[in-house]
Amino acid sequence: MDPRRRTIALLALTLGVFLVTLNVTIVVVALPEIARDLDAGADTTAWIIDSYNLVGASLLLSAGYFADRFGRRRILVAGYVLFAGGALLCAIAPSVGWLLAFRIVQAIGGTALTPTSLAIVANLYPDARERARAIGIWGISSGIGLGLGPIVGGGVVDAFGWRAVFAVNAAIGLAALAAVLRVVPASRSAVARSLDLAGQVLAVVVLASLTFALIEATRFGWTSPQILAIFAVDLVLGYVFLRIEKRTAEPLLDLRCFRDRQFSGVTFITVAAFFAFGGFIYENTLFLERGRGYSALAAGLLTLPAALPTLAGGPISGWLVATRGPRGVLAGSTFTMGAALAALALLPGDAPIVAYLACYLLLGIGYGVLNAPLSAVAVASMPREQAGVAAAVVSSGRNVGIVLGIAALGSLVAAHLPAAATVDEFADALLPAYLVAAGVLLVATFVARGTLRAVPPETMPSVPRAAA
C-alpha cells in the first residue's frame, strides 16, 4: 500500500476508536436534558452511560476472536454499521427504555471497532518503529475522545438538543465507514481460534451484575440483602471464571500474561486511571450544570483544561518513557491525577471558577501524559506473539475502569446528595467520591513504582528517527 493510502487508512481506523471513547462522555452533558425530556431518574440516566460502557467491557476480548475468524475488515465494517445505526435509533428514541436498548446496539458496534482497528493498524505497518508510531496515534485518539466529549456534546446540545448528539455520532460513523470501504485492506489471522463461550458468558454476567449493584446500592442500601447477595455471587462467579480460563486451551483472557509483573502493573494502572478520570468527567459535568448552573456548552468548555493536555501528552510521554523508562512517568502521572482530585475534593462549591480550572488542568496533564504509553508499555511487556492479547486486555481495562468509576463514584455522590441540593451541598457530596478516586490513584502510583521496568525504545510511539 502506498504511504498516502496507508495514512488515510490510519485516520479512518483511529476515527473509530475516537468515536468509541467520545461516546463515553459526549452524552454526559446531555443527561439533564434527556432526564427532563424522557422523565428519567438519576439511577436510570447513569445506565445511559454505563449500558454503553458495560457492553464494551464485556465483549471487547471476544471481538478479537470474531475478527480473526471472519476477517478484520468485515468485522470493522459491521461495527461501523451497527454503531452508526444504533446512534440514529438513539436520536429518535421515544422513551428512556428504548434509548437504553439502542445504546446497547451502538455499543456492540463500537466494541468491534477497538481491537479490530488496532489489529489492522499493526498489520499495515510491518516496520517496528512505524508500527509503534501508528499505535501511538491510535492510542492518543482514545484519550482525546474521552476528554473532548463534554465539549463537543455541550456545543451540540445547546445548539440543537440532545438528540443531535446521536445524529452527529451517526454522521461521523458513516463518514469513517466510507473511508474504510475505500482504503482499508482485508486481513485476517492465519490461525483460527475457538470461542471461549463459558468465559464470555461469565465475564458478561459478572460485570453486568457488579455494575448493577454499584449503581443501585444507593436505592437499596449498601448493606441490603439484594446488594450483598450480588457481591457474594460475583465473588463466586469470578473464582469460577478464573478456574475456567486457567484450564481452557484458548481462553478469553490468557492468565499467563499476568505472570509478568509489568503487564499486571500496567493493567491495574489502566483500570485505576480510567476509573478516576471517567468518574470525574461524569460527576464534574453534572456538578457544573446542576450545581453551578452552567449551560451544557459552558460546562463542556470549562472542562477544556482537562482535555487539551491529551493532545501534547502523547509525544511528550512517548519520548519520556522511551528515554527514561515507564516507572517514573506513569507513577508521576497517577500521583498528579490523584493530587488534582484531592484538591478538587477540598474546594467549596462556590469557590472561584479559576480554582476549579487549575485543578482541571493539573488533572489533564497527568491524564494526558499517562494515556498514550499504556498500550505500548503493555505490548512491550509481552512476547510479540502475545501482543494482540496484551493490547486487548489494556483496552478492556479502559472500559472496565470507566464503567466501575461512573457506577461506584456516581453511587457515592447520589448517597450524599439531597434532592434539591445547593452548590455547597453538591460539592460536599462530591468530596467522598473524589477522595476515593484519589486513593485509588495513590495505590496505582505505588504499583507503578514497584512493577514497571525499562521497555525497548523502538516499541514506543514517539521516538525520533535519529534515536535509532
N, C-alpha and C positions, 0 to 999 in steps of 0.2 A: 504494500500500500504506500502511495506517495505521501510525503510529510503533510501536505495540505489537507488531504482527506483524513489522515490519521488525527490531525489536530481537531478537525470538525467532529470526528467520531468521539474524541475525548471530551469535547464540550457537551455533546449530546448525552454521553454517559454520566458526566458529573452533574448535569442538569437534573438527571433522575434522582440522584442521592440528595441534591439540594432540595428538590421538591419534597422528598420524604421527610427530611428534618424540618423544613419550613412549615410543614403541616402540623408539626408538634406544637408550634407556638403561634402560628398565624391566626388560629381560631380563638386563642385565649382572649384577645381584646374584643372579640365579638360575643363572648359568653354573656355579658349583661344584657345585650340587645336580644340574643337568642332566648335567654330566660324570660324576658318580658314578652317577646312575640309568641313563644310557644308555651308559656306558662310552666316553666321548669324550675325545680328547686335546686339548691346548691349541690346536693349529692348527685342529682341527675346531670347537671352541667359538668361535673367532674368526669362523669363517664363519657361525655362527648369527646374529651381529650384522651382519657385512658382506654376507651374501647379501641381507638386507633393504635395507640402505642402497644397495648396488650397483644393485639393480633401480630404486630410486627415482631415483638419479642418472642412470641410463641412459635412462629412459623419460619423465622429467619434462617435457622440452621437447616431446615428441610428444603428451603428454596434452592440451596446449592445442589441438592440431590436431583431435583426436577430439571435444573439447568443442565446438569451433566447427562441426565438420561434422555431428555427430549431436545437438547440443543439450546445454547445460551441465548442466541439471537431470538429464537422463537419464544422462549420464556420471557425475555425482556419486552418483546412486542406485546405479549399477552398482559404483562404487568402494566405497561402504559395504557392499554385499552381499559383494563379494569380500574386503574387509578383515575383516569380522566372520566370514564363513565360513572364511577362512584361519586366523583366530585359534582358532576352535572346533576345526579339524582339528589345529592345533598342540597344543592341550590334550590330545588323545588320541593323539598320535604315538607309535607303538610303538618307533621307533628314531631315531637321530640323522639318518639319511638321509631318512626321511620328514619329520622336523622341518624340515630344510633345504628340502625341496620345498614344504611347507606355508607356510614363511616367505616363499617367493617368491610364492606365491598371495596372501598377506596384503600383500606389498609392492606387487604390481600394483594391488591395490585402493587402497592408500594413495597411490600415485603419482597416481591420478585425483583425489584429494581436494584436493591443494595448489593447483595452478594453476586448477582449476575453481572452487574455493571463492573464490579471490581475484578471478577474473573476475566471479562473481556478486555479490560484495561491492561491487565497483566499479560494477556495473550498478544495484544497489539504491539508491545514494546519488548522485544527479545533482549535488548541491551540492558544490563543490570542498572546502570545509572539513569538511563532514560526511563526505565520502568519505575524506579524509585521516585523520580520527579513526578511522573504521571500519577502514581498512587498518592503522592503528597498533595497534588492538586485535587484529586478525588476526595481525600480526607478533609482538606480545608473547606471544600464546598459544603460538607456536612455541618461543620461548625458555624459557617456563615448562615446557613439556612435556619439553624436554631436561634441565632442571635437576631436575625433580621425579621423574623416572623411577626413580632409585635408592631414593628414599624410599618411593614407592608400592610398587615392586617388593619392597623389603625387608620391608615390613609384610605383604604378601600371601604371600610365600614362607615367612616364619617361621610364619604362622598356618595356611596351607592347603597349602603346597607349590608347586613351580614350575609345575605345570600350571594352577593357579588364576590365574596371571598372565595367561595367554592367555584364560582364561574371562572374566576381568574386562574385557579388551580387547573381546571379542565383545559383552559386555553393554552397554558404553558405546557401541560402534559401532552396535548395533541401536537404542539409545535416540536417538542422533543421527539415524539413518535415519528413525525415526518422525517426528521434528521436521521434517526436510527434506521428507518427503512431505506434511506438513500445511501448512507455511508458505512454503517456498521456491518462487518463481515460475519458470516455464520461460523460458529465454532462449537465444539463440544469436547468433553473429556474422553480420552482414549479408553478409559476403564469405566464401565457402568457399575454404579454402586447400588446396593439393595437399600430399600427404605426401612428404617428402624421405626415401625409403626407404634410399637409399645412405648418407646421413648418419646415419640412425638405426642402421643395422647397424654402421657403423664406430664410432660412439660406444659401443655396447654391447661390441663386441669389444675396443676399446682399454681401456675402463675395467675390464672383467672380467679381461682378461689382466694388466693392471698391478696390480690388487688381488691377483690370484693370486700374482704374482711377489713382491709385498711381504710377503704372509703366509707363503709357502713358502720365502722366502730363507733363513730360519733352518735349515730342514731340509736344503735342497740346498746352501746356501752362497751368499753374495752374489756371488762370482766364478765360480760353477759355470756350465758351458756352457748349461744349461737356462735359468737366470735371465738371463744376459747375452743369450741369444738372444731371450727375450721382450721385454726392454728395447729391443733393436735393432729388432725387428719393430714395436713400439709407436711408435718414433720415425718409422718409415717410414709406418705407417698414420695417425699423427697428421698428418703432412705431407699425405698424400693427402686426409684429411678436410678440412683447411683449404682445399685446392685445390678440392674439390668444393663446399664451402659458398660459396666465393667466386664460383663460376660458376653455381650453381643459382638459378633465378628466385625460388623461395620456399624458402629454406634452413631446415634445422632450427635452426641457430644463425646469426643475422644478424651477420656480422662487421663490418658498418658501425657497429654500436653501439660497438665498441671503438675507433673513431676519436676518441670523446670520452674525454679523459684522466680525467675524474672518474668516468665509468662504469667504465672499465677499473680504476681505482684501487679503487673500491668492490667490484668483483667479486673482485679479489685479496685485499682485506682480509677479505671474507666467507669465502673459502676458507681463508685463514690462521687466522682466529679459530676457525672450527669444526673445523679440523684440530687445533688445540691443545686446545680445550675437549672435543671428542669423545674424543680420545686420553686426556686427563686423566680424564674420567669413567670410561672403561673400565678403565684401568690402576689408578687410585686405588681403585676399588671392590674390585678383586681384591687389592690390597695390604692394604686394611683387613680383608678376610675371611681371605685365606690367609696374609698376613704377620703381622698383629697379632692374628688370631684372633677378630675380632668376628663376631657373627651377621649375617645378611643385613639384618635390621631395624636393628641398631645401625650397620652400615656405611652404610645409607641415611640414617639420621638425622644421622650425622656429616657428611654432605655438604650438609646443610641450609644452612650459611652460604654455599655456592657457588650455591644455588638461590634463596634468599629475595630477594637484591637485584634479581633479574629483575622482581619484582612492582612495585618502586618505580622501577626504572631506566627504564622506558618513558616515563612522563610527564616525568621529570626530563630525560632525554636529548632528548626531543622539543622541550621548551622551550629547552634549551641550543642545539641545532642551529638552531632557527628564529630565535633571537635573536643568536647568535654565529657561526653557520656550522658546517659539519661538520668542518672541518680539525682544530681543537684537540680537539674532543670525541672523534672517532674515534682520533686519534693518542694522546691521553691514555689512552683505554680499552685500546688494544692494548699500550701501554707498561706499564700497570698489570697486565694479564694476564701479560705476559712477566716482569715483576718477581716476581709471585707464584709462577710456575712455577720461576724461577731459585732463589728462596728454598726452595721445596719440594725441589728437587734437592740442596740442601746440607744438609738436615735428616737426622740419623741416624735409622735405623729405629725406635729405642726412645726418640726424643725425646718430651717431654710432649705429650699429645694436644692441649693448648691451643695449642701452637706450630703444629701442623697446621691447627687450626681457624682461626687467624689468617690463615694463607696461603690457606685456602679462601675466607674472607670477602673478602680482597683480590682474589682471582681472580673471585669472584662479582660484586663491584662493577664491575670492568672489563667483564665479560661482560654484566651487566645494563644498563649504560649503552650498550654497543656494539650489542646485538642489535636493539633496537626501530627505530632510524632507518635501518638498512641498506637495506631495500626502498624506503622513502620517498626517501632520497637518490638511489638508483639511478633510480627513476622520475622524479624531478625533474630528473635529468641529461639526459633524453631528450625529444624531441618527444612530444606527447600521443598521436599515433597509434602510437608505439612503446612505450607504457607497459607493455602486456601482455608484450611480449618482454623488456623490462628486468626486470620482476618475476620472470618465469620463469627468466631467467639467474641472478639472485641466489638464488632458491630452489634451483635446481640446484647452485649454488656451495656452499650449505649442505650438501647431501647429499654432494657430491664431497669437500668438506673432511672431513666425518665419516668417510667411507669410507677415505680416504687416511690420516687421523690414526690411526684404530684399527689399520689394517693396518701402516703404517710404524712407528709408535711401539710397537705390540704386538710387531712383529718385533724391534725393538731390545732391548726388555725380555727377550724369550724368548732372545735370543742371549747374554745375560749372566746368566741366572737358572739356578742349579743345580736339580736335580730336587727335592731336599728342602731348600729354602732357609730359612735363618734370617731373622728380621726385618731384620737389618742387611744380609744378602746381597740381600734383596728391595729394600731402599732403594738399595743400590749399583746394582742392575740398572735401577732407575727413573732414576738420575741422567742417563745419556746421552739418554734419551728426553725428559725434561723440559727439558734444555738445548737439544736440537734444537727443541722446540716454542717455547721462549723466543726462540731465534734467529729462527725464522720470524716470530714476533710483532714482533720488533725491526725486521725488514725491512718489515713491514706498517706500523709506525709511521712510517718514512721515506717510504713510499709515500703515506700519508695526508697528511703534511706537504707532499709535492711535487705531489700531483694534485688535491686537493679544494679547492673554492671555495664561495662562498655559494649557497644554494638559496632559491627563493621561499618565504616564511614560510607561505603558505596550503597548501603541499604537505606540511607537517609535521603529525604526528598530534595533538600536544598543545598547540597554540597556543590560548590563551584567546580567547573571542569578543571581548573588549574590545580585543584587539590588532588587530582587523580594521580 
